[in-house]
């Protein structure tokens, strides 16, 4: 196994091609300033969903606290870039957000990850609410319920694109490694995993922290792109939005989360003219997919370059034969 | 030198005494049987030995690097790390993962592959990954499962699932292997094959095996010593010949005076 093989080159091509297509669309005006917001929302949703999928889909722990971790990242980066309105400030802000979120996730994770299923969901939901309430009440630092405004607009869409690719790479690398396999084993059968020498608490916590850290990246980019953040942006609803993307795309499928974030993003845009009907159609689409494909668009399968190559080889072999 | 020494072990579930005052000793490179009627407490004893349950009373001590250490209070994964592998009576494979992944997961704790190294894909990551895969396939070859590496565990036939459980337990590099009814649900031919295989494992890997089994032909054939449990008490202990003639054992199995 080498670093430079068909699969890695394939993914690199996909990432660069995606960037070039978007760049072309933006310069030619196909993606107008208005649609650029949609693009950025989709990219940030991908970051959030891929991170949450690591927690829910791979370690099998049901977390509803994603908005809370996103809020910590957003506020940390927002405050720091207000003092240092440079790219250095932004990267420092993202880094600080990630570190702070990881610490909070560690403190929260160790006691709550002993809980299972619904109990863990309620506990993490509570944590996210606590984070939001703390932000509302830290008037002097966070400007309370009115929120932070005037955050320097530093994260242009290409930067967000790069972070999206990096996040996917981070989560994909983790899930396809030895610690990642140990994490998946916990989802499959916790007792068996422990009997095979897997330190279940450790790997649940690692997955939880990695997921939370990516949420912080998403939050930081959100703050820096939209320039305004309010505690109201990070309520339970935000966590549910991300959860919907994960479930829609397929629990345990990274590419599923990406596809779902893009599809739901488009759906939102196309439904804009329908006004109040929008939410009904959106909900019907979700109900539809849950009836006809309960495991989500891709189930727990991945769309892979190596799979595509295999398909291609098979086709060409058939053509020759 | 004894690898494992259990003294006065008792486990109560409320008012029910599932295991009471049990003594057990395993020496190096031994094949020991544990038999008893249904509900005698055999699996409970396994769960106590591997840290799934905590005992009410008594001691479980193991020998690691020439030192005696108590197992009580330790987590299951620590005990596995100390060299105690196990299989499950009701197969507990990672069903939705491939055969290879099942084995690789068991090798993880000894491989010392860190999270950071994996995420950043440092060069040493690739080296340890390919080394692990090679070892896993070697191990699968012994059990003639090497052609099934990419198959999902749930799609294997029953007999092969049982074998994979043993491979997975061996992949943790145990000194002592606990096999919980490995022949359950197998036909006589499969049982005979398994009997040969268990003997071979014990010889090739130089490990101690503690075997729970209902199939008397298997137990009497391969075990050097046999412990007999009934209602949580150890009623007999000895060589297969001694056990066959033991009145209490016959009574436990067949009833009567």
HADDOCK unambig.tbl for C-alpha pairs under 7 A between the chains (distance, minus, plus):
assign (segid A and resid 1 and name CA) (segid B and resid 126 and name CA) 6.43 0.50 0.50
assign (segid A and resid 170 and name CA) (segid B and resid 119 and name CA) 5.88 0.50 0.50
assign (segid A and resid 173 and name CA) (segid B and resid 118 and name CA) 6.67 0.50 0.50
assign (segid A and resid 173 and name CA) (segid B and resid 119 and name CA) 5.11 0.50 0.50
assign (segid A and resid 174 and name CA) (segid B and resid 118 and name CA) 6.23 0.50 0.50
assign (segid A and resid 174 and name CA) (segid B and resid 119 and name CA) 5.10 0.50 0.50
assign (segid A and resid 177 and name CA) (segid B and resid 118 and name CA) 5.85 0.50 0.50
assign (segid A and resid 178 and name CA) (segid B and resid 108 and name CA) 6.09 0.50 0.50
assign (segid A and resid 178 and name CA) (segid B and resid 113 and name CA) 6.67 0.50 0.50
assign (segid A and resid 179 and name CA) (segid B and resid 115 and name CA) 6.06 0.50 0.50
assign (segid A and resid 181 and name CA) (segid B and resid 105 and name CA) 6.03 0.50 0.50
assign (segid A and resid 182 and name CA) (segid B and resid 105 and name CA) 5.55 0.50 0.50
assign (segid A and resid 185 and name CA) (segid B and resid 94 and name CA) 6.48 0.50 0.50
assign (segid A and resid 188 and name CA) (segid B and resid 94 and name CA) 5.48 0.50 0.50
assign (segid A and resid 189 and name CA) (segid B and resid 94 and name CA) 6.43 0.50 0.50
assign (segid A and resid 192 and name CA) (segid B and resid 92 and name CA) 6.11 0.50 0.50
assign (segid A and resid 194 and name CA) (segid B and resid 76 and name CA) 5.92 0.50 0.50
assign (segid A and resid 194 and name CA) (segid B and resid 77 and name CA) 5.01 0.50 0.50
assign (segid A and resid 195 and name CA) (segid B and resid 76 and name CA) 5.85 0.50 0.50
assign (segid A and resid 195 and name CA) (segid B and resid 77 and name CA) 5.72 0.50 0.50
assign (segid A and resid 195 and name CA) (segid B and resid 80 and name CA) 6.21 0.50 0.50
assign (segid A and resid 196 and name CA) (segid B and resid 77 and name CA) 6.72 0.50 0.50
assign (segid A and resid 196 and name CA) (segid B and resid 80 and name CA) 6.49 0.50 0.50
assign (segid A and resid 196 and name CA) (segid B and resid 106 and name CA) 4.86 0.50 0.50
assign (segid A and resid 196 and name CA) (segid B and resid 169 and name CA) 6.82 0.50 0.50
assign (segid A and resid 196 and name CA) (segid B and resid 172 and name CA) 6.42 0.50 0.50
assign (segid A and resid 197 and name CA) (segid B and resid 77 and name CA) 4.01 0.50 0.50
assign (segid A and resid 197 and name CA) (segid B and resid 78 and name CA) 6.69 0.50 0.50
assign (segid A and resid 197 and name CA) (segid B and resid 80 and name CA) 5.17 0.50 0.50
assign (segid A and resid 197 and name CA) (segid B and resid 81 and name CA) 5.80 0.50 0.50
assign (segid A and resid 197 and name CA) (segid B and resid 106 and name CA) 6.64 0.50 0.50
assign (segid A and resid 197 and name CA) (segid B and resid 109 and name CA) 5.75 0.50 0.50
assign (segid A and resid 198 and name CA) (segid B and resid 77 and name CA) 5.74 0.50 0.50
assign (segid A and resid 198 and name CA) (segid B and resid 109 and name CA) 6.21 0.50 0.50
assign (segid A and resid 199 and name CA) (segid B and resid 77 and name CA) 5.85 0.50 0.50
